[in-house]
Amino acid sequence: MWKNEAFHTAIEFSIFVHKNQRPNDCEFEEVSEYHKANYENIKRRLCSVDWQTILRNEGNVEIAVDCFYNILYQIIHVEVPRKKKRRHGNSKYPVWYNRQIKNLKNRKQKAHKIYKKSNNNENLQKYLDICNELNFAIDTAFEEYNTKTENEIKSCPKNFFNYVKTNLKSDNFPSSMHLDEHVGNNSEEICNLFATFFQKIYTTFTEQDRDRDFFEFIPEFPMDINVNQVTVHDILHALKKLDASKGAGPDDIPPVFLKNLAMELTAPLFWIFKISLETGIFPKAWKSSFLVPIFKSGKKSDIRNYRGIAIISCIPKLFEAIINEKLFIQMKNRITNMQHGFYKGRSTATNLLEFINYSLNAMDNGNHVEALYTDFSKAFDRIDIPMLLFKLQKMGIEPGLLKWLESYLTNRHQIIKFNGKKSHPIQVTSGVPQGSHLGPLLFILYVNDISFILKTTKVLIYADDMKLFLEIRNNDDINIFQNEIHIFHTWCSKSLLQLNIKKCNSISFSRKRNTPNLSISLGNQNVEKCNRVRDLGVILDSKLNFNDHYNTIIHRANNMLSFTKRFSFNFNDPYTIKTLYVAYVRSILEYCSIVWSPFQTTHINRIESVQKQFLLYALRKLGWTTFPLPSYEARCMLINIQTLEQRRKIAMVSFVNDIVSQRIDSAEILSKLNFYIPSRQLRNRNLFLINHHRTNYAKNGPLNQIMTIYNQHCETI
């Protein structure tokens, strides 16, 4: 024990350090080299198969899929070479180490042992010579790797950004991980712990849990939504659009293989898809997916701090992508305008613009806005499938397609992949399929009926993020808001969606000195009242002045700029450094910028200061000294970038063009754009008439700014 003294008190503390998992270097796996496949031979073999006779005559989609894969795997076995490859992440050496360096490291270790045993100067000198040779080889290899990486940003950007990601965060796992009191000490044990954890996410409801009578308020739509066929053109188009850089799913067939054989594979896929739709059966072989754990935050050793990313086989994903496109076209007019997620032409920006414009107008009228931000527990994974099918039927899905969707959603299973190990299959008893195209559409259809139960309270939705809000003019509005929140809570319960009330927040948006401190409850629990919320990535404070958001994005951008400087220290090409800045720094400063674009010079300059720091760094790479410097605008021209303020103005003009040309789908925003329509020909040809407002914050609100900027700059931008 350390002796305590009057001026030197002993401090006892503990530090949690986890050891990264690094499996045995000798672990190899055999992989198919599809980029080296003999595609000419494969094409001839596929063209010689009478697919219609083999597949169509079966009439059973399960047998048809088995026949298809048997033929395909036989061809792959002959025409696609295989090799043994070290599993990803197994090497203990940096990626730039070559064989010479590894040999020198071994020689260095042996020389060190010899010197320690002999302890003579001759052996010491041999050891030092090898050390010098090793250091020179490492420096040379590292410099060559940096040069190659820097050049790859133009020829192969994906490889470059993958390298950047490895420096941003580590993909290594601890050698020991735990789930509550259960501990896994090797990859296989940890893999099964993940399987146990992810299995518990899914739920099973009974018929007693389902109250279909509650949903009588949903209007009955005509039973006219159907996808009864997929054409050859649909399949060929989808095959040609595949991203060849993606990996394979459980069937071990990657997109690059399918894309190279698009013409030859269209026929067999057409017959399989046709049989599947005619019989209403989705093949069992396509209901399996891999689930890869991805770290969120907290302790890396705690399995609860991970979420799963699903990897689906490419062919079933292509099939459901075609169905999804056809289904969305027919359903889009039945999806509420309140939903902005997974809907072409809508985004987080349109969601926030509608909300902020509503709130600022209410505040300009001398009132305030009460808002409730909700949070669902594992909403996508816990949807009750029978209840989903019931709601889809009420929305007009024809029985044949409904049968196919039931087959698609049920009897699915997942296999956890971790450090080269695979778990036992886990049953997926609820939810929409992760990693799928159809899953997001089915989810927004499931929550679509929320628009029919709230009569006065406004609601805006982005996927599973919902906010309820109302302009409060008097006490009656307060009562209406609370009553409709109770109705919303009942709807959640009847829809079998679990609210995480601890993560729900309420906030009052107001510029009044004395705003009523309202307490909002969900069920029997009070919702936490806060002064700021993060709404779809934008921080909103109670006064809607965005000061907190400016502080946050400037801090984050400066941190990422520091990383960019460190990472690009050995790079010489300013184009490479600029690419890093645009991807990792400027993107932070421009997310939803049309929503929060500052009008005060102080905030404009603060945001611009981040880019000014980057320019100083980038210009040094071009040989510029600190003084004298040209103007900021001239410095931007040297690097061929625009000021951030200019880019925000361009974004606003582009937004107007997109919404007028209907590339952005928001009837609410379009209705708020005040088009100037003079009764006679005038010199003033502004597109918008800017209304006067009582307050500066309403005058400089996002929609007013957008219209003003468009009037001023539409011809010059």
C-alpha positions in Angstrom: 0.0 0.0 0.0 1.1 3.5 -0.7 1.7 5.6 2.4 -0.7 8.6 2.7 0.9 12.0 3.2 -0.6 15.3 3.9 0.1 16.8 0.5 0.4 13.6 -1.5 -2.9 11.7 -1.0 -3.1 8.3 -2.6 -5.7 7.8 -5.2 -7.2 4.4 -6.1 -8.8 4.0 -9.5 -9.5 1.3 -12.1 -9.4 1.4 -15.8 -11.4 -0.9 -18.0 -9.3 -2.1 -21.0 -10.5 -4.8 -23.3 -8.3 -7.0 -25.3 -9.1 -7.1 -29.0 -10.1 -10.4 -30.5 -7.5 -11.6 -33.0 -8.2 -15.2 -34.1 -5.5 -17.6 -35.0 -3.5 -16.3 -38.0 -3.8 -19.8 -39.6 -7.6 -19.5 -40.0 -8.3 -19.6 -43.7 -11.5 -20.0 -45.7 -12.0 -21.1 -49.3 -13.7 -18.5 -51.5 -14.8 -18.4 -55.1 -13.0 -15.9 -57.3 -15.9 -14.7 -59.4 -13.9 -11.9 -61.0 -11.7 -14.7 -62.6 -14.6 -16.8 -63.8 -14.8 -18.0 -67.4 -18.0 -16.1 -68.3 -18.0 -17.1 -71.9 -18.1 -20.8 -71.0 -20.8 -20.1 -68.3 -22.9 -18.2 -70.9 -22.7 -21.2 -73.3 -23.7 -23.6 -70.6 -26.6 -21.5 -69.4 -27.9 -20.9 -72.9 -28.0 -24.7 -73.5 -30.4 -25.3 -70.6 -34.2 -25.5 -71.5 -35.3 -23.5 -68.5 -39.0 -23.4 -69.4 -39.2 -27.2 -69.5 -37.2 -27.8 -66.3 -38.8 -25.1 -64.2 -42.3 -24.4 -65.6 -43.3 -28.1 -65.8 -42.5 -28.5 -62.1 -45.2 -26.1 -61.0 -43.7 -26.1 -57.5 -41.6 -23.1 -56.7 -39.5 -24.9 -54.1 -38.5 -27.6 -56.5 -37.9 -25.0 -59.3 -35.6 -23.1 -57.0 -33.7 -26.2 -56.0 -33.3 -27.2 -59.7 -32.1 -23.7 -60.6 -29.4 -23.7 -57.8 -28.3 -27.2 -58.6 -27.6 -26.3 -62.2 -26.0 -23.0 -61.2 -23.7 -24.5 -58.6 -22.5 -27.3 -60.9 -21.5 -24.7 -63.5 -19.8 -22.5 -60.8 -17.9 -25.5 -59.5 -16.3 -26.0 -62.9 -15.9 -22.5 -64.2 -15.2 -20.4 -61.2 -11.7 -20.8 -59.6 -11.4 -21.1 -55.8 -8.6 -20.2 -53.4 -7.8 -20.2 -49.8 -7.9 -16.8 -48.2 -7.1 -15.5 -44.8 -10.2 -14.4 -43.0 -10.8 -10.6 -42.9 -9.2 -9.0 -39.8 -7.1 -12.0 -38.9 -3.7 -10.5 -39.8 -1.7 -9.1 -36.9 0.3 -6.9 -39.4 -0.7 -3.5 -40.9 -2.2 -3.7 -44.4 1.0 -2.2 -46.0 3.3 -4.9 -44.6 4.9 -7.0 -47.4 6.7 -10.4 -47.2 10.1 -8.7 -46.9 9.0 -6.8 -43.8 7.5 -9.9 -42.2 10.8 -11.9 -42.8 12.8 -9.0 -41.4 10.7 -9.0 -38.3 11.3 -12.7 -37.8 15.1 -12.2 -38.4 15.0 -9.3 -35.9 13.5 -11.5 -33.2 16.0 -14.3 -33.8 18.9 -11.8 -33.7 17.7 -10.3 -30.5 17.5 -13.7 -28.8 21.1 -14.5 -30.0 22.4 -11.2 -28.7 20.7 -11.7 -25.3 22.3 -15.2 -25.0 25.8 -14.2 -26.1 25.8 -10.5 -24.9 28.7 -9.6 -27.4 29.0 -6.5 -29.5 29.2 -8.4 -32.8 25.8 -9.9 -32.4 24.5 -6.5 -31.1 25.7 -4.9 -34.4 24.0 -7.6 -36.4 20.7 -7.0 -34.5 21.0 -3.2 -35.0 21.7 -3.6 -38.8 18.6 -5.7 -39.1 16.6 -3.1 -37.1 17.8 -0.3 -39.5 17.0 -2.5 -42.5 13.5 -3.2 -41.1 12.7 0.5 -40.4 13.8 1.5 -43.9 11.6 -1.3 -45.4 8.6 -0.2 -43.3 9.0 3.5 -44.2 9.4 2.6 -47.9 6.4 0.3 -47.9 4.2 2.8 -46.0 5.2 5.6 -48.4 4.3 3.4 -51.4 1.0 2.4 -49.8 0.1 6.0 -49.1 0.9 7.0 -52.7 -1.2 4.0 -54.0 -4.1 4.9 -51.7 -4.0 8.6 -52.7 -4.0 7.6 -56.4 -6.9 5.3 -55.9 -9.3 8.1 -55.0 -9.7 8.7 -58.7 -9.4 5.2 -60.1 -11.2 3.3 -57.2 -12.8 5.6 -54.6 -14.4 2.7 -52.7 -11.0 1.3 -51.7 -9.8 4.7 -50.7 -12.8 5.3 -48.4 -12.6 1.8 -47.0 -9.1 2.7 -45.9 -10.3 5.9 -44.3 -12.9 4.0 -42.4 -10.4 1.7 -40.9 -8.6 4.7 -39.4 -11.9 6.3 -38.2 -12.9 3.2 -36.1 -11.7 -0.2 -35.3 -13.7 -3.3 -36.3 -12.0 -5.5 -33.8 -14.0 -7.2 -31.0 -13.0 -7.9 -27.4 -11.6 -11.4 -26.8 -14.3 -11.9 -24.1 -17.9 -10.7 -24.3 -20.9 -11.0 -22.1 -24.7 -11.1 -22.2 -25.8 -10.3 -18.6 -24.2 -13.1 -16.5 -23.3 -15.3 -19.5 -19.7 -14.9 -20.8 -18.2 -16.0 -24.2 -14.4 -16.5 -24.4 -14.1 -17.5 -28.0 -15.7 -16.6 -31.3 -18.1 -19.6 -31.3 -19.4 -18.9 -27.8 -19.7 -15.1 -28.5 -21.5 -15.9 -31.8 -24.1 -18.0 -29.9 -24.5 -15.3 -27.3 -25.4 -12.8 -30.1 -27.9 -15.4 -31.4 -29.5 -15.6 -27.9 -29.7 -11.8 -27.7 -31.1 -11.2 -31.2 -33.7 -14.0 -30.8 -35.2 -12.2 -27.7 -35.9 -9.1 -29.9 -38.7 -10.8 -31.8 -42.1 -11.3 -30.2 -45.0 -13.7 -30.5 -48.6 -12.4 -30.1 -51.7 -14.4 -29.6 -55.1 -13.9 -31.2 -56.3 -12.4 -27.9 -53.8 -9.6 -28.3 -55.2 -8.5 -31.6 -58.2 -6.2 -31.4 -59.2 -5.8 -35.1 -62.5 -4.2 -34.2 -60.6 -1.1 -33.0 -59.5 -0.4 -36.6 -63.0 0.0 -38.0 -62.1 3.7 -38.4 -59.8 2.8 -41.4 -61.7 3.5 -44.6 -62.3 0.5 -46.8 -60.3 0.9 -50.0 -61.2 -0.9 -53.3 -59.5 -4.4 -53.4 -57.5 -3.5 -56.5 -53.9 -3.6 -55.5 -52.1 -6.5 -57.1 -48.8 -7.6 -58.6 -49.7 -10.6 -60.7 -46.7 -10.7 -63.0 -43.1 -9.7 -63.4 -41.8 -9.1 -67.0 -38.6 -10.2 -68.6 -37.8 -6.5 -69.0 -38.3 -5.9 -65.3 -35.8 -8.6 -64.4 -33.2 -7.7 -67.0 -33.3 -4.0 -65.9 -33.0 -5.0 -62.3 -30.0 -7.3 -63.0 -28.2 -4.6 -64.9 -28.7 -2.1 -62.0 -27.0 -4.4 -59.5 -24.0 -3.0 -57.6 -21.2 -5.4 -58.5 -19.1 -4.3 -55.5 -21.5 -5.8 -53.0 -20.9 -9.2 -51.4 -22.9 -12.4 -51.5 -25.6 -13.5 -49.1 -26.4 -17.0 -47.8 -26.6 -18.5 -51.3 -22.9 -17.5 -51.9 -23.8 -15.9 -55.3 -22.6 -12.3 -55.5 -24.1 -9.5 -57.6 -21.1 -9.3 -60.0 -21.9 -12.9 -61.1 -25.5 -12.1 -61.8 -24.8 -8.8 -63.5 -22.3 -10.4 -65.9 -24.8 -13.0 -66.8 -27.9 -10.8 -66.9 -29.1 -11.9 -70.3 -28.6 -15.6 -69.6 -30.2 -15.6 -66.2 -33.3 -13.5 -67.1 -35.2 -16.6 -68.4 -34.8 -18.9 -65.4 -35.5 -16.1 -62.9 -38.6 -15.1 -64.9 -40.1 -18.6 -64.6 -39.3 -18.9 -60.9 -40.8 -15.4 -60.1 -43.8 -16.3 -62.2 -44.5 -19.6 -60.4 -44.0 -17.8 -57.0 -46.6 -15.1 -57.8 -49.1 -17.6 -59.3 -48.9 -20.0 -56.3 -48.5 -17.3 -53.7 -45.5 -19.0 -52.2 -42.1 -17.3 -51.5 -39.4 -20.0 -51.6 -38.0 -21.2 -48.3 -34.4 -21.1 -49.6 -34.8 -17.3 -49.9 -36.1 -16.8 -46.3 -32.7 -17.1 -44.8 -30.3 -14.2 -44.1 -27.1 -13.5 -42.3 -27.1 -11.1 -39.3 -23.8 -9.2 -38.6 -23.4 -7.5 -35.2 -22.5 -3.8 -35.5 -21.3 -1.9 -32.4 -23.4 1.1 -31.4 -22.0 2.8 -28.2 -20.9 2.0 -24.7 -18.8 -1.0 -23.7 -17.7 -3.1 -26.6 -17.7 -6.2 -24.4 -21.5 -5.9 -23.7 -23.5 -7.7 -26.4 -26.5 -5.5 -25.6 -24.6 -2.6 -27.2 -24.8 -4.1 -30.7 -27.4 -4.0 -33.4 -27.7 -6.4 -36.3 -27.3 -5.7 -40.0 -29.0 -8.3 -42.2 -27.4 -9.6 -45.4 -29.9 -11.2 -47.8 -29.1 -13.3 -50.9 -29.0 -11.2 -54.1 -31.7 -13.0 -56.1 -34.5 -12.8 -53.6 -33.6 -9.2 -52.9 -33.8 -8.5 -56.6 -37.2 -10.2 -56.7 -38.7 -8.2 -53.9 -37.2 -5.0 -55.3 -39.3 -5.4 -58.4 -42.4 -6.2 -56.3 -41.6 -3.2 -54.1 -41.5 -0.8 -57.1 -44.7 -2.0 -58.5 -46.5 -2.1 -55.2 -45.3 1.4 -54.2 -46.6 2.9 -57.5 -50.1 1.5 -56.8 -50.1 2.4 -53.0 -48.4 5.8 -53.1 -51.8 7.7 -53.2 -53.0 5.8 -50.2 -49.9 6.7 -48.1 -50.5 9.7 -45.8 -48.8 13.0 -46.7 -47.6 13.0 -43.0 -45.1 10.2 -43.9 -41.8 11.4 -45.2 -39.6 8.3 -44.8 -39.0 5.7 -47.5 -41.1 7.8 -49.9 -39.6 9.1 -53.1 -39.6 12.9 -53.2 -39.8 13.3 -49.4 -37.0 13.5 -46.9 -35.9 14.7 -43.5 -35.7 18.2 -44.9 -39.3 18.2 -46.1 -40.4 16.8 -42.7 -38.5 19.5 -40.8 -39.5 22.3 -43.1 -43.2 21.6 -42.6 -42.8 21.4 -38.9 -40.6 24.5 -38.4 -42.8 26.6 -40.7 -45.9 25.6 -38.8 -44.2 26.4 -35.4 -42.7 29.8 -36.5 -46.1 30.9 -37.8 -47.8 29.9 -34.5 -45.1 31.8 -32.5 -45.5 34.8 -34.9 -49.2 34.8 -34.0 -48.3 35.1 -30.3 -49.0 31.5 -29.5 -46.8 28.5 -28.7 -46.5 25.0 -30.0 -46.6 21.9 -27.8 -44.8 18.9 -29.3 -44.4 15.3 -28.3 -41.5 13.3 -29.7 -42.1 9.5 -29.5 -39.7 6.5 -29.5 -40.7 3.0 -30.3 -38.8 -0.1 -29.0 -37.5 -2.1 -32.0 -40.5 -1.0 -34.1 -39.4 -2.7 -37.4 -38.6 -6.0 -35.6 -41.7 -6.3 -33.5 -44.5 -5.7 -36.0 -47.2 -8.4 -35.6 -47.4 -10.1 -39.0 -51.2 -11.1 -38.8 -52.0 -7.5 -37.8 -49.9 -6.2 -40.7 -51.7 -8.5 -43.2 -55.0 -7.3 -41.7 -54.1 -3.6 -42.3 -52.8 -4.4 -45.8 -56.1 -6.0 -46.6 -58.0 -2.9 -45.4 -55.8 -0.8 -47.7 -56.9 -2.7 -50.7 -54.3 -5.5 -51.2 -55.9 -8.2 -53.4 -56.1 -11.8 -51.8 -53.5 -13.3 -54.2 -50.8 -10.8 -53.4 -51.8 -10.9 -49.7 -51.1 -14.7 -49.7 -47.7 -14.1 -51.3 -46.9 -11.4 -48.7 -47.9 -13.8 -45.9 -45.5 -16.4 -47.3 -42.8 -13.8 -47.7 -43.1 -12.6 -44.1 -43.5 -15.9 -42.3 -41.1 -18.8 -41.4 -38.0 -16.7 -41.8 -34.7 -17.3 -40.0 -31.4 -15.6 -39.5 -27.8 -16.9 -38.9 -25.4 -14.7 -36.9 -22.0 -14.3 -38.5 -19.2 -13.3 -36.2 -15.4 -13.6 -36.8 -15.8 -16.3 -39.4 -18.2 -18.3 -37.2 -21.9 -19.0 -37.8 -24.5 -19.5 -35.1 -27.5 -21.9 -35.1 -30.5 -20.4 -37.0 -32.8 -18.2 -35.0 -36.5 -18.0 -35.9 -37.9 -14.6 -36.9 -41.4 -14.5 -35.4 -42.3 -10.9 -36.0 -41.3 -7.8 -37.9 -40.6 -6.9 -41.5 -37.4 -8.4 -43.0 -34.2 -6.4 -42.3 -32.1 -5.4 -45.2 -35.0 -5.8 -47.6 -36.6 -3.5 -50.1 -40.2 -4.4 -49.2 -39.6 -4.1 -45.4 -39.6 -0.3 -45.2 -42.7 0.0 -47.5 -44.6 -2.6 -45.4 -43.7 -0.7 -42.2 -45.0 2.7 -43.4 -48.2 1.0 -44.6 -48.5 -0.6 -41.1 -48.4 2.9 -39.4 -50.3 4.7 -42.1 -53.7 4.6 -40.3 -52.4 7.0 -37.6 -53.6 9.7 -40.0 -57.2 8.7 -39.5 -57.4 8.9 -35.7 -55.9 12.3 -35.0 -58.5 15.0 -35.9 -56.9 18.2 -34.5 -53.4 17.3 -33.5 -50.8 17.4 -36.3 -48.4 14.5 -36.8 -45.3 14.2 -38.9 -43.6 10.9 -39.5 -40.2 9.7 -40.8 -40.3 5.9 -40.8 -40.8 5.1 -37.1 -40.0 8.6 -35.8 -43.3 10.4 -35.0 -43.9 13.8 -33.5 -47.3 15.1 -32.5 -47.7 18.8 -32.2 -50.4 21.5 -31.9 -50.6 25.3 -31.8 -51.8 26.2 -28.3 -54.1 29.3 -28.3 -56.0 28.6 -25.1 -56.8 26.0 -22.4 -59.2 24.1 -24.7 -56.3 23.4 -27.1 -54.3 22.0 -24.2 -57.1 19.6 -23.4 -57.5 18.6 -27.0 -53.8 17.9 -27.3 -53.7 15.7 -24.2 -56.9 13.9 -25.2 -55.5 13.1 -28.6 -52.2 11.9 -27.1 -54.3 9.4 -25.1 -55.9 8.3 -28.4 -52.5 7.9 -29.9 -51.3 5.8 -26.9 -54.3 3.6 -27.4 -53.6 3.3 -31.1 -50.0 2.2 -30.3 -51.3 -0.4 -27.9 -53.9 -1.8 -30.3 -51.2 -1.8 -33.1 -49.0 -3.8 -30.8 -46.3 -1.2 -31.0 -44.4 -0.7 -27.7 -43.5 2.9 -26.8 -40.3 3.5 -25.0 -41.7 6.3 -22.7 -38.3 6.9 -21.0 -37.0 8.1 -24.4 -40.1 10.1 -25.4 -39.8 13.9 -24.9 -42.1 16.9 -24.8 -41.1 20.4 -25.6 -42.8 23.8 -25.8 -41.7 26.0 -28.7 -42.3 29.7 -27.7 -40.7 33.1 -27.6 -43.0 34.2 -24.8 -41.5 35.2 -21.4 -44.1 33.1 -19.6 -44.9 29.9 -21.3 -47.2 27.5 -19.4 -45.3 24.5 -18.1 -47.5 21.7 -19.4 -47.1 18.2 -18.2 -47.9 15.6 -20.9 -48.6 12.0 -20.1 -48.6 8.8 -22.1 -50.8 6.2 -20.3 -50.1 6.7 -16.6 -46.6 8.0 -17.1 -45.4 11.6 -17.4 -43.2 12.4 -20.4 -39.9 14.1 -19.7 -40.0 17.9 -20.5 -36.9 19.2 -22.2 -35.6 22.5 -23.6 -34.0 21.0 -26.7 -34.5 17.9 -28.9 -32.7 16.3 -31.7 -35.2 16.1 -34.5 -34.0 13.9 -37.5 -30.4 15.0 -36.9 -31.2 18.7 -36.4 -31.1 20.2 -32.8 -34.2 22.3 -32.1 -34.2 24.5 -29.0 -37.4 25.9 -27.4 -37.0 29.2 -29.2 -36.2 27.7 -32.6 -33.1 30.0 -33.0 -30.8 27.0 -33.9 -28.0 28.3 -31.8 -27.5 24.9 -30.2 -27.4 23.3 -33.6 -24.8 25.7 -34.9 -22.6 25.0 -31.9 -23.0 21.2 -32.3 -22.2 21.0 -36.0 -19.2 23.4 -35.7 -17.8 21.3 -32.9 -18.3 18.0 -34.8 -16.9 19.5 -38.1 -13.8 20.8 -36.3 -13.2 17.4 -34.8 -13.5 15.7 -38.1 -11.3 18.4 -39.7 -8.6 17.5 -37.2 -8.9 13.8 -38.2 -8.7 14.8 -41.9 -5.5 16.8 -41.2 -3.9 13.9 -39.3 -4.9 11.3 -41.9 -3.8 13.3 -44.9 -0.5 14.4 -43.4 1.5 12.2 -45.8 -0.7 13.1 -48.8 0.6 15.6 -51.4 -2.3 16.0 -53.8 -4.7 18.8 -52.7 -7.5 17.0 -54.7 -7.3 14.1 -52.3 -7.4 16.3 -49.2 -10.3 18.3 -50.7 -12.2 15.0 -51.3 -11.7 14.0 -47.6 -12.9 17.4 -46.5 -16.0 17.3 -48.7 -16.9 13.8 -47.6 -16.3 14.0 -43.8 -16.4 17.7 -42.9 -18.5 19.7 -45.3 -21.3 17.1 -45.2 -21.7 17.8 -41.4 -22.1 21.5 -42.1 -24.6 21.1 -44.9 -27.0 18.4 -43.7 -30.5 19.9 -44.0 -29.0 23.4 -44.4 -32.1 24.8 -46.0 -33.9 24.2 -42.7 -31.5 26.0 -40.4 -29.6 28.4 -42.7 -28.4 31.3 -40.5 -29.3 34.9 -41.4 -27.1 36.5 -38.8 -23.6 37.4 -39.8 -22.1 36.1 -36.6 -23.3 32.5 -37.2 -22.6 32.7 -41.0 -18.9 33.6 -40.2 -18.6 30.9 -37.4 -19.7 28.2 -39.8 -17.5 29.6 -42.6 -14.5 29.6 -40.2 -14.3 25.7 -40.4 -13.8 25.9 -44.2 -11.3 28.7 -43.7 -9.2 26.5 -41.5 -9.3 23.8 -44.2 -8.2 26.2 -46.9 -5.1 27.3 -44.9 -4.1 23.6 -44.5 -4.8 22.7 -48.2 -3.0 25.8 -49.6 0.1 24.8 -47.6 0.2 21.6 -49.7 0.3 23.9 -52.7 3.3 25.8 -51.3 1.4 28.9 -50.0 2.8 30.5 -46.9 0.6 31.9 -44.2 1.1 35.6 -45.3 0.2 37.3 -47.5 -3.1 35.5 -48.2 -5.6 36.4 -50.9 -9.3 37.0 -49.9 -11.4 34.1 -48.7 -13.3 33.9 -52.0 -10.1 33.9 -54.0 -8.8 31.0 -51.8 -11.9 29.1 -52.5 -11.4 29.5 -56.2 -7.8 28.2 -55.9 -9.1 24.9 -54.5 -12.2 25.1 -56.7 -14.8 25.1 -54.0 -17.6 27.6 -53.1 -18.2 29.3 -49.9 -20.6 27.5 -47.6 -23.0 30.4 -47.7 -23.1 30.2 -51.6 -23.8 26.5 -51.4 -26.7 27.1 -49.0 -28.2 29.6 -51.5 -27.7 27.1 -54.3 -29.4 24.4 -52.3 -32.4 26.7 -51.7 -32.8 27.6 -55.4 -32.5 23.9 -56.3 -35.1 23.1 -53.7 -37.6 25.5 -55.3 -36.9 24.1 -58.7 -37.4 20.5 -57.5 -40.7 21.2 -55.7 -42.1 23.2 -58.6 -41.1 20.4 -61.0 -42.6 17.8 -58.6 -39.3 16.1 -58.0 -40.0 16.9 -54.3 -43.4 15.6 -53.2 -44.8 17.9 -50.5 -48.2 19.4 -51.0 -47.9 21.3 -47.7 -44.7 23.1 -48.6 -45.9 23.8 -52.1 -49.1 25.4 -50.7 -47.0 27.7 -48.5 -44.9 29.0 -51.4 -46.5 32.4 -52.1 -46.3 32.7 -55.9 -46.5 36.3 -57.3 -49.2 36.5 -60.0 -49.7 40.1 -61.0 -52.9 41.2 -62.7 -51.0 43.0 -65.5 -47.5 43.0 -67.0 -45.0 44.6 -64.6 -41.2 45.1 -64.4 -41.1 43.1 -61.2 -40.7 39.5 -62.4 -40.0 37.9 -59.0 -41.5 34.4 -58.7 -42.6 34.9 -55.1 -44.3 37.6 -53.1 -42.8 37.9 -49.7 -45.3 38.6 -47.0 -44.6 40.9 -44.1 -44.2 39.3 -40.6 -44.6 40.7 -37.1 -41.3 39.2 -35.9 -37.8 38.8 -37.3 -37.6 35.1 -36.6 -40.8 34.5 -38.7 -39.5 36.9 -41.4 -36.2 34.9 -41.6 -37.9 31.5 -41.3 -36.7 28.8 -43.7 -39.5 29.1 -46.2 -39.3 32.9 -46.3 -35.5 32.6 -46.7 -36.0 30.1 -49.6 -38.4 32.4 -51.4 -36.3 35.5 -50.8 -33.0 33.8 -52.0 -34.8 32.5 -55.1 -36.0 36.0 -56.0 -32.5 37.4 -55.6 -30.4 34.7 -57.1 -32.4 32.4 -59.4 -30.9 33.9 -62.5 -27.3 34.1 -61.3 -27.1 30.7 -59.7 
